[in-house]
């Protein structure tokens, strides 16, 4: 068994138990909220989803520290006051309700299972942390192997587009021989990877639209947010509601970037065709850290339909697609 103070184990166990109902409550709340906001922009839905995840994780953390404080205080009080009296005072008999008895039995049963649950949780953390480490190593390898500078014209154009997007940091771009699609890596020194065949297989307008999408990720600090998100997933790996909330965040993140591309005045047909070509030729499963223009596999078609739906609602009278 893990050699940790008993009240640490008990606190973790009760925090895990409370996380179950908290997670499902948060997912239900977000489901209702997103339906209420279905006609609003992607940004407000994205912020709502991120806040829901942060509040959920913070609530579980608060419960853990509250449980830990109570138990550690009780231990210190017992140590200072010594053992209880030999002849404790006789208290009047109090009638216990059925619900109180049920809660007491559940608590006793859960307390017996806590050491096992915490140990399983600990080993799960190790496995998911290993998964996270392997994914991060994969990014380092991807950013260094078989990469080369793009043509000077595209480096110049990248600087212009970054300036238009309001990005003050230096953004690097490389042509990759092993990348499965265009993607953005790192936060402090952002790097855009473009597959080797993309520059020759797509028109300049298509390439520009994809680059603007990746720049939107950089402008929004999505790599950093996504990294924090994966840490939360590692801690709460056991909760299906957490994975649903996290999936919605990733879907909405791509929709936010779509909106930013179209807000620059790019033609929706050109952008949709660019995404479709990227999806068709470079489509493959992504690691947890990668943010590709095509996003989540099952969400791609919905994104295309959404873009044309927004265009129809916001287009001028008589203007056809």
PETA-V562323 format. One line per field, one symbol per residue. ss: DSSP state (2 for helix, 1 for strand, 0 for the rest). psi: psi as a letter, one per 40 degrees, with the letter a starting at -180 (. if undefined). burial: I if it has 24 or more other ideal C-beta (glycine too) atoms within 12 Angstrom, else O. A space follows every 50 residues. Layout:
ss = ???
psi = ???
burial = ???
//
This chain:
ss = 00000222222222222222222222222222222200000222222222 22222222222222222222222222222220000000000000000222 22222222222222222222222222222222222222222222001110 02222222222222000000011111000000111000001111100222 20022222222222222220022222222222222000022222222222 22222222222220000222222222222222000000001100002222 222222222222220000000
psi = ihgiidddddddddddddddddddddddddddddddedeiiddddddddd ddddddddddddddddddddddddddddddeaiiidgiihiihhhhiddd ddddddddddddedddddddddddddddddddddddddddddedhfiiii idddddddddddddefhdihhihihheeieihihiiddgihhhhidedde eiiddddddddddddddddefddddddddddddddfdehddddddddddd ddddddddddddeeeihddddddddddddddehiiiiddhgideahdeed dddddddddddddeiihehi.
burial = OOOOOOIIIIIIIIIIIIIIOIIOOIIOIIOOOIOOOOOOOIOOIIIIII OIIIOIIOIIOOIIOOIIOOIOOOOOOOOOOOOOOOOOOOOOOOOOOOOO OOOOOOOOOOOOOIOOIIOOIIOOIOOIOOOIOOIIOIIOOIIOOOIOOI OOOIOOIIOOIIOOIOIOOOIIIIIIOOIIIIIIIIIOOIIIIIIOOIIO OIOOOIIIIIIIIIIIIIIIOIIOIIIIIIIIIIIIIIIOIIIIIIIIII IIIIIIIIIIIIIIOIOIOIIIIIIIIIIOOIOOOIIIIIIIIIIIOOII OOIIOIIIOIIOOOOOOOOOO
//
